Amino acid sequence: MKLMWIKKIFLAVIGLSAGTMVAAGFFAFITAIGVVTTYAQRTKEPELYLRLYQVCVTEYLSVV
């Protein structure tokens, strides 16, 4: 019975780690191709909001 709990906890840690790595890779890809800066330029927002766009994308991807 105790072994089942250890196995479930281990699987949960592995699953969360894999999800974190996928989210980090996706964020790196989006940042590398410049989606955030392109979006900010197309909306013609001042440079002040560029950092806000980047923070919003970062926070969204860290939650997802």
Secondary structure, DSSP 8 states (H G I E B T S, - for coil): -HHHHHHHHHHHHHHHHHHHHHHHHHHHHHHHHTHHHHHHHHTT--THHHHHHHHHHHHHHHH-
